Amino acid sequence: MVQQAIELRKVSKKRRQGKTIGPLDLKLPQGYITALVGQNGSGKSTLLHMLLQLTFPEEGDILWYGQPYADGLPLALRQRIAYVPETPQPEEKYWSAVEAAEFRRHWYPAWDQGYFGELLAKFEVPLDARLGRMSKGERRKFEIAAALAARPQLLLLDEPSSGLDPFAWKAMIETLRKYMDESGATVVISTHIVEEVRRLADYIVLLHQGQLLGMAEKDSLFGSWSEIWVQAENEEELGELAAELPGVLDFSMETTGVASFITPQTQHNEKRIHDMGVKVIKSRILELDEILSLWTQGHGPILIDQERGD
């Protein structure tokens, strides 16, 4: 059975304007990258804050590596957790990268100064510039380098690519993946960048308007939905086809003699279409962002059984 780094049991958190997140029942597996995805305001950052005990739920329990810590995370556990917030903390803005690292390393016994220097060079972070004077991208690269230099076993990233140019973004992706492979750490990443999810995530957790829609293996999503164009002479023929293909969506006549629709179980349904004597003109696999959009509309994938932890 997969070991869990984090477990939420019926966790609810009230927010401003009467909005509530939850209740959330969720298990985040140890040694994998889990992406929290959803629209702005869906609750991603609040969930990360609860994992750090920067805020606390009104109801429910959170377990870290199987243990609840209602009275506060112990220092030994905090020293195994690193966090990159969406907005950097202002307290360090007058320090250089070197000075800020000197302060941080006292809090992390596993701090790797050599690795920190290697990452600063790779990310091209200026050593002497004050953090508050750096560009948004430079500051972001420092934050990521400092988080990894702490050699965490649990890494929480809130919109890590914010402010990064394409070259820095690619370097960040490569660095995170390499760190995962070498350390076996657990990473929880909040992001709205679909390509980031595609390249990094092992699991996807979808939040929508404060509610948990579910958790799925990323690889299981690819190929789960397709758009198919078929030859259809009229609406009546299209209706007959729709009746034979349960679960398909968005049937429409596009041009004379051509209809399209979105279908799950692509190979199975394509075979049924052929068996009915209907000609398939073309098909395409839906992109990840399209699949996530369908998920928010209630057309979700086969979800991981959170009760069994599979």
Helices and strands as residue ranges (DSSP letters): E 4-14, G 16-18, E 20-29, E 33-37, H 44-51, E 59-64, E 67-68, H 75-78, E 81-84, G 90-92, H 97-104, H 113-123, G 131-133, H 136-149, E 154-158, H 166-183, E 186-190, H 194-200, E 203-208, E 211-217, H 218-221, E 225-231, H 235-244, E 249-255, E 258-264, H 266-275, E 280-285, H 288-296
